[in-house]
């Protein structure tokens, strides 16, 4: 009888650690303020204007670039070639014209919830 009680006690303590319980994070990536949709020869690309600053995330050697707009939304920058160009502009207020990508790309796309963007052009405001 004692073995049966011990067995059920162990079962009661082990069961919660075997089956996860909690909320799954929803990854509903939606563009914040899509201003226009431009049709080009290859299809439709969502282009928006973002006013914000460049921010570097992570620690060496695993860093990535993001754009933080005036509302605090963080966008991942892709491709890596654009990241290298934008690193030099960290901390300045910039107006970006970007293409919003449909899927998260690169390391930043995994962490920043505003979506992944490809900067087409930008101009430094101050």
C-alpha positions as CSV (number, residue, x, y, z in Angstrom):
1,X,0.0,0.0,0.0
2,X,2.8,2.4,0.8
3,X,4.4,1.8,-2.6
4,X,1.2,2.8,-4.3
5,X,1.0,6.1,-2.3
6,X,4.6,6.9,-3.1
7,X,4.0,6.1,-6.8
8,X,1.0,8.5,-7.0
9,X,2.9,11.2,-5.2
10,X,5.8,11.0,-7.6
11,X,3.4,11.0,-10.5
12,X,1.7,14.1,-9.2
13,X,5.0,16.0,-8.9
14,X,6.5,14.8,-12.2
15,X,3.4,15.4,-14.4
16,X,3.5,19.2,-14.4
17,X,7.1,19.3,-15.5
18,X,6.6,16.9,-18.3
19,X,3.7,18.7,-19.9
20,X,4.3,22.4,-20.6
21,X,1.6,24.8,-19.6
22,X,1.6,28.5,-20.5
23,X,0.7,30.8,-23.3
24,X,2.2,30.6,-26.7
25,X,3.5,33.9,-28.0
26,X,1.6,35.1,-31.0
27,X,3.7,36.4,-33.9
28,X,1.2,38.6,-35.6
29,X,3.5,40.9,-37.7
30,X,1.6,43.7,-39.2
31,X,3.0,46.9,-40.8
32,X,2.4,49.9,-38.6
33,X,1.5,52.4,-41.1
34,X,1.6,51.3,-44.7
35,X,1.3,54.4,-46.8
36,X,1.4,53.1,-50.3
37,X,1.7,49.9,-52.3
38,X,3.8,50.2,-55.5
39,X,3.4,47.9,-58.4
40,X,6.6,47.0,-60.2
41,X,7.4,44.7,-63.1
42,X,7.9,41.7,-60.7
43,X,4.8,42.2,-58.6
44,X,3.5,44.2,-55.7
45,X,5.9,45.4,-53.0
46,X,4.7,47.1,-49.8
47,X,6.6,50.3,-49.4
48,X,6.3,52.5,-46.3
49,X,8.0,55.5,-44.9
50,X,9.5,55.2,-41.4
51,X,10.9,58.0,-39.3
52,X,13.2,56.7,-36.7
53,X,16.7,55.8,-35.5
54,X,19.1,53.0,-36.1
55,X,19.7,50.7,-33.1
56,X,22.2,47.9,-32.7
57,X,21.0,44.8,-30.9
58,X,22.9,41.8,-29.4
59,X,26.5,41.5,-28.4
60,X,29.6,40.8,-30.4
61,X,30.0,38.8,-32.6
62,X,26.2,38.3,-32.8
63,X,24.8,41.8,-33.5
64,X,22.1,42.9,-35.8
65,X,20.7,46.3,-36.9
66,X,17.1,47.5,-36.3
67,X,15.1,50.6,-37.0
68,X,13.1,52.0,-34.0
69,X,10.4,54.4,-35.2
70,X,9.0,57.3,-33.2
71,X,6.3,55.1,-31.7
72,X,8.8,52.6,-30.4
73,X,8.2,49.9,-32.9
74,X,11.3,47.9,-33.7
75,X,11.9,46.7,-37.3
76,X,14.6,44.2,-38.4
77,X,16.8,45.2,-41.3
78,X,17.5,42.8,-44.1
79,X,19.8,42.1,-46.1
80,X,23.1,42.2,-44.2
81,X,24.6,44.5,-46.8
82,X,22.1,47.2,-45.8
83,X,22.9,46.6,-42.1
84,X,26.6,47.4,-42.8
85,X,25.7,50.8,-44.4
86,X,23.3,51.7,-41.6
87,X,25.5,51.0,-38.7
88,X,27.4,54.2,-39.3
89,X,24.2,56.2,-38.8
90,X,23.3,54.9,-35.4
91,X,21.6,57.5,-33.1
92,X,20.6,59.9,-35.9
93,X,17.0,60.7,-36.8
94,X,16.4,59.3,-40.3
95,X,13.5,59.1,-42.7
96,X,13.5,55.7,-44.4
97,X,11.6,54.4,-47.4
98,X,11.5,50.6,-46.9
99,X,10.0,47.5,-48.4
100,X,8.1,45.4,-45.8
101,X,9.0,41.8,-46.3
102,X,6.3,39.1,-45.9
103,X,8.4,36.8,-43.6
104,X,10.9,37.5,-40.9
105,X,14.5,37.3,-42.3
106,X,17.9,37.2,-40.6
107,X,18.6,37.1,-36.9
108,X,16.8,40.4,-36.2
109,X,13.6,39.0,-37.7
110,X,13.4,36.5,-34.9
111,X,13.5,39.0,-32.2
112,X,12.1,42.3,-33.4
113,X,8.3,42.2,-33.6
114,X,7.7,45.1,-36.0
115,X,8.5,43.0,-39.0
116,X,11.5,42.8,-41.4
117,X,12.2,45.6,-43.8
118,X,14.6,46.2,-46.7
119,X,15.6,49.9,-46.7
120,X,15.5,51.3,-50.2
121,X,16.6,54.8,-49.5
122,X,17.0,57.1,-46.5
123,X,17.8,60.7,-45.6
124,X,19.2,62.0,-42.4
125,X,17.0,64.6,-40.7
126,X,19.4,65.4,-37.9
